[in-house]
């Protein structure tokens, strides 16, 4: 239900008469200095279509069906879901590499007779993407999401090749807004507390890169951003499943 309400709210943003859509909130100095890469061709109702991030092309997108299973007995529900992803990223110079990912969620709930639902397990959603750079080797993007703003301190995220690493942090607030949104609107990538990139995953999407990055680093960060733009969270879908049981 929460996911549906957010979609309706964001749809309202998209039909505003102004051509300028609001951006997610970011640290002002980073935003002022960063290179902004617009996202073009990304369509919510065509999840496997290709799109552009600046001069980088996201192609060969294949996002599998959400696979679900589980059981319900005596008010106890144990629902498991997963989804697989793959895509390629093509640089302006024509270099291409492939990325493979998956998300997984196991949600455990106990429903009482008065309609109250209690979470009896760690309802964390895991998302991982693997890709390999010919320069810096294999990389892994991993996020662990507790699924709500009030539990945001339990969110964990990292982009790493075992030598270099970036912390991935969620953003819940839009620009010029005092109140956070219940769901994540974007992510930022930090290296030793310095912001190196950010990606907005709502509306059309948008990516920001710190200035003066070498091409391999740019490609790595854009690949991670593309993966998060393709990521369709499983949380919320389990509520729809439970209603069908």
C-alpha positions as CSV (number, residue, x, y, z in Angstrom):
1,X,0.0,0.0,0.0
2,X,2.8,2.4,0.9
3,X,4.5,1.7,-2.4
4,X,1.3,2.4,-4.3
5,X,0.7,5.7,-2.5
6,X,4.3,6.8,-3.3
7,X,3.8,5.9,-7.0
8,X,0.6,8.0,-7.1
9,X,2.4,10.9,-5.4
10,X,5.3,10.8,-7.8
11,X,3.0,10.5,-10.7
12,X,1.5,13.8,-9.6
13,X,4.9,15.3,-9.7
14,X,5.4,14.2,-13.2
15,X,2.3,15.9,-14.5
16,X,3.1,19.3,-13.1
17,X,2.9,22.1,-15.7
18,X,6.5,23.1,-15.1
19,X,9.1,21.3,-17.2
20,X,11.5,21.3,-14.2
21,X,11.1,18.3,-11.9
22,X,12.3,18.5,-8.3
23,X,15.6,16.9,-7.4
24,X,16.4,14.9,-4.3
25,X,18.2,16.8,-1.5
26,X,22.0,16.8,-1.7
27,X,24.9,18.4,0.1
28,X,25.1,21.9,-1.6
29,X,28.8,22.0,-2.2
30,X,28.8,18.6,-4.0
31,X,25.8,19.6,-6.1
32,X,27.4,22.8,-7.1
33,X,30.7,21.2,-8.2
34,X,29.4,17.9,-9.6
35,X,28.8,17.0,-13.2
36,X,25.1,16.4,-13.8
37,X,24.2,13.5,-16.1
38,X,20.5,13.5,-17.2
39,X,18.8,10.2,-17.7
40,X,16.9,9.9,-21.0
41,X,14.7,7.1,-22.3
42,X,14.1,5.4,-19.0
43,X,10.4,4.3,-18.9
44,X,8.7,3.0,-15.8
45,X,6.3,0.9,-17.9
46,X,9.1,-0.5,-20.1
47,X,11.5,-1.9,-17.5
48,X,13.7,-3.8,-20.0
49,X,14.2,-0.9,-22.5
50,X,17.5,0.8,-23.0
51,X,18.2,4.3,-21.8
52,X,21.0,6.9,-21.6
53,X,22.9,8.3,-18.6
54,X,24.6,11.3,-20.1
55,X,26.7,9.8,-22.9
56,X,26.6,6.3,-21.3
57,X,24.2,3.8,-22.8
58,X,22.4,1.2,-20.6
59,X,21.5,-1.6,-23.0
60,X,20.7,-5.4,-23.1
61,X,18.5,-4.9,-20.1
62,X,16.9,-8.1,-18.9
63,X,15.0,-7.9,-15.6
64,X,13.4,-11.2,-14.7
65,X,10.0,-11.9,-13.2
66,X,9.6,-11.6,-9.4
67,X,9.6,-15.1,-8.1
68,X,7.6,-15.7,-4.9
69,X,6.9,-18.5,-2.5
70,X,6.2,-19.2,1.1
71,X,3.5,-20.4,3.4
72,X,0.8,-19.2,5.8
73,X,-0.3,-21.2,8.9
74,X,-2.1,-20.1,12.1
75,X,-1.6,-16.4,11.4
76,X,2.1,-16.8,10.7
77,X,3.3,-15.8,7.2
78,X,6.7,-16.5,5.7
79,X,7.0,-15.0,2.2
80,X,10.1,-15.2,0.1
81,X,10.7,-13.2,-3.1
82,X,13.6,-12.7,-5.5
83,X,14.3,-11.1,-8.8
84,X,17.3,-11.2,-11.2
85,X,18.8,-8.5,-13.3
86,X,21.4,-8.1,-16.1
87,X,22.4,-5.2,-18.4
88,X,25.4,-3.7,-20.2
89,X,26.9,-0.3,-19.9
90,X,28.5,1.3,-23.0
91,X,30.9,4.2,-22.5
92,X,31.1,7.2,-24.9
93,X,34.3,5.7,-26.3
94,X,32.6,2.4,-27.1
95,X,33.9,0.3,-24.2
96,X,31.3,-2.1,-22.9
97,X,30.9,-4.4,-19.9
98,X,28.1,-6.4,-18.4
99,X,26.5,-6.3,-15.0
100,X,24.6,-9.1,-13.2
101,X,22.4,-8.6,-10.1
102,X,19.7,-10.0,-7.9
103,X,17.4,-8.9,-5.1
104,X,16.0,-11.0,-2.4
105,X,13.5,-10.5,0.5
106,X,12.2,-12.8,3.2
107,X,9.4,-11.3,5.1
108,X,8.0,-12.9,8.3
109,X,4.8,-11.6,9.9
110,X,2.3,-12.7,12.6
111,X,-1.2,-11.5,12.1
112,X,-3.5,-11.2,15.1
113,X,-7.3,-11.5,15.1
114,X,-7.8,-7.7,15.4
115,X,-5.9,-7.1,12.2
116,X,-2.6,-6.0,13.6
117,X,0.5,-7.4,11.9
118,X,3.7,-7.8,13.8
119,X,7.1,-8.4,12.1
120,X,8.7,-11.4,13.7
121,X,11.9,-11.5,11.7
122,X,14.5,-9.1,10.1
123,X,12.6,-8.0,7.0
124,X,15.7,-6.8,5.2
125,X,15.9,-6.7,1.4
126,X,19.2,-7.5,-0.2
127,X,20.3,-6.2,-3.6
128,X,23.6,-7.1,-5.2
129,X,25.2,-6.4,-8.5
130,X,28.5,-7.8,-9.9
131,X,30.5,-6.4,-12.8
132,X,34.2,-6.5,-13.9
133,X,36.4,-3.6,-15.0
134,X,39.4,-4.5,-17.2
135,X,41.4,-1.9,-15.2
136,X,40.3,-2.4,-11.6
137,X,38.9,-5.9,-11.6
138,X,35.7,-7.4,-10.2
139,X,33.3,-5.0,-8.4
140,X,30.3,-5.7,-6.2
141,X,27.5,-3.3,-5.2
142,X,25.5,-4.5,-2.2
143,X,22.6,-2.8,-0.3
144,X,20.7,-4.1,2.7
145,X,17.5,-2.1,3.1
146,X,15.2,-2.3,6.2
147,X,12.4,-0.8,4.1
148,X,11.4,2.3,6.0
149,X,12.7,5.7,6.9
150,X,12.4,5.2,10.7
151,X,14.8,2.3,10.4
152,X,17.2,4.1,8.1
153,X,20.2,3.7,10.4
154,X,20.0,0.0,9.8
155,X,20.6,0.5,6.0
156,X,23.9,-0.8,4.8
157,X,25.5,-0.2,1.4
158,X,28.9,-0.7,-0.2
159,X,30.5,-0.6,-3.7
160,X,33.8,-2.4,-3.5
161,X,36.5,-4.4,-5.4
162,X,38.2,-5.5,-2.2
163,X,40.8,-2.7,-2.4
164,X,38.8,0.5,-3.1
165,X,35.4,1.0,-1.6
166,X,32.5,3.4,-1.5
167,X,29.8,3.7,1.1
168,X,26.3,3.7,-0.4
169,X,23.9,5.8,1.7
170,X,20.1,6.3,1.0
171,X,18.4,9.7,0.6
172,X,14.8,10.1,1.7
173,X,14.2,13.8,1.1
174,X,13.5,16.1,-1.9
175,X,15.0,19.5,-2.5
176,X,13.2,22.3,-0.7
177,X,11.3,19.9,1.5
178,X,11.5,19.8,5.2
179,X,9.9,16.4,5.6
180,X,11.4,13.1,4.4
181,X,9.5,10.7,2.1
182,X,8.9,7.2,3.5
183,X,10.8,5.5,0.6
184,X,14.2,6.0,-0.8
185,X,14.4,8.6,-3.5
186,X,18.1,8.2,-4.3
187,X,21.5,7.2,-3.1
188,X,25.0,8.8,-2.7
189,X,28.4,7.2,-3.0
190,X,31.0,8.3,-0.5
191,X,34.8,7.5,-0.3
192,X,36.3,8.3,3.0
193,X,33.3,10.6,3.7
194,X,33.8,12.5,0.5
195,X,30.8,12.4,-1.9
196,X,31.9,11.0,-5.3
197,X,28.5,10.3,-7.0
198,X,24.8,10.4,-6.5
199,X,21.8,8.9,-8.3
200,X,18.2,9.9,-8.1
201,X,15.9,6.9,-8.8
202,X,12.5,8.6,-8.9
203,X,10.9,10.7,-11.7
204,X,13.1,10.4,-14.9
205,X,16.2,9.7,-12.8
206,X,19.5,11.7,-12.7
207,X,23.1,11.0,-11.9
208,X,25.8,13.3,-10.5
209,X,29.6,12.7,-10.6
210,X,32.3,14.5,-8.8
211,X,34.7,16.4,-11.1
212,X,38.1,15.2,-12.3
213,X,37.4,11.5,-12.0
214,X,39.3,9.1,-14.3
215,X,37.3,7.2,-16.9
216,X,37.5,3.9,-15.1
217,X,36.1,5.4,-11.9
218,X,33.3,7.2,-13.9
219,X,32.4,3.9,-15.6
220,X,32.3,2.1,-12.2
221,X,30.1,4.7,-10.6
222,X,27.7,5.0,-13.6
223,X,27.3,1.2,-13.7
224,X,26.4,1.2,-10.0
225,X,24.0,4.1,-10.6
226,X,22.4,2.3,-13.6
227,X,21.9,-0.8,-11.4
228,X,20.0,1.2,-8.8
229,X,17.9,2.9,-11.5
230,X,16.9,-0.6,-12.7
231,X,16.3,-1.9,-9.2
232,X,12.6,-2.6,-8.5
233,X,12.2,-3.0,-4.8
234,X,10.4,-6.2,-3.6
235,X,9.2,-4.6,-0.4
236,X,5.5,-3.7,-0.7
237,X,4.9,-6.5,-3.2
238,X,4.7,-9.0,-0.3
239,X,1.7,-7.1,1.0
240,X,-0.1,-7.7,-2.3
241,X,0.8,-11.4,-2.1
242,X,-0.5,-11.7,1.4
243,X,-3.9,-10.3,0.3
244,X,-4.1,-13.1,-2.3
245,X,-3.7,-15.9,0.2
